[in-house]
């Protein structure tokens, strides 16, 4: 399985991205070497795609598949793509506050700590639907890890499209998000332009 081992802050600096979108509260004081340099049109489009891939932890081939699937769906391709990325199980676990970072969310899902509608799911890219109930499985609830995580993420804002129950360690997907509800700094139109060349 391919794993992205690039240091997070270094990658955030090169993409001009705030680490808080990934769940990190550290800041890098260094400036990117390319800061202030003019970028070509292709360079800007590529950077937007890299940003989206990095935030959601998706590699090139699955990302391309998401794009092709979004292109076949009704509506705007860019919006469909962002909604699909946002409704991945690892992202929903992160948004509900059951993981400190997106990478941790991917790990706990992979380790079968979560149930979707009562069934164990260990696929981070599983796409949730409206009405799905995501909860920490019975065995994992007593782990110290989740007590620590809830302590850290308790004050984090949960998006309107999700319903969180920190006491019961579960959450519900009320509806699928709209593009306005996704607070990720990615211009999806540039990604569409890049792929439609």
C-alpha positions, 0 to 999 in steps of 0.5 A: 500500500502506498503511503505518503511520508512527506513531512506535513509542515514542509508540504503545507509550506510548499502548497501555501496551506494552513496546517489546521485543515489537516488537524495540526495546530503547529505553524511553520515559521519558515517561508517557502523558497518560491514565495512571491515568484510568478506561477504559470497557469498550469502551475496554479492548476497543478497546485490546486490539485496537489492541495486537494490530494494532500488535504484528503490524503488521496493518491493520484490514481484514486483521485483521477477515479473520483474526478471521472466519477464526478464528471459522469454525475449530474451537476458541476463536476468540481462541486461533485468532486469536492462533495465526494472527497468530503464524504469519505469515511476517514474525513467524516471521522475527522470532522466528527472529532473522533481523530485529532488529524486526518492521518489519524482518522485514516489509521483508526478507520483502517484498524476497524475501530468504527461501525457504519450503520452497525457494521464494521468498515475498515476502508477509509475511502468508503463513501457515506450517505445521508442518514448513515450512523458512524460510531466507535465500536463497543470494544474500542470505546473504553480505550484511553485513546478516545478519551484523550481525542475527545478532550482535544477535539471537544471544542472543534466546530462540527459542520452543519451536515453532521450530527455529533454525540461525543458522549456516545462516541457516534455521529450521524450524516444528516445530509450530504454537504453542499460546496458552501459547507465545505471549508477547504481552501481549494479552487475546484474549477482549476482542477477541472480545467487541468483534467479537461485539457 
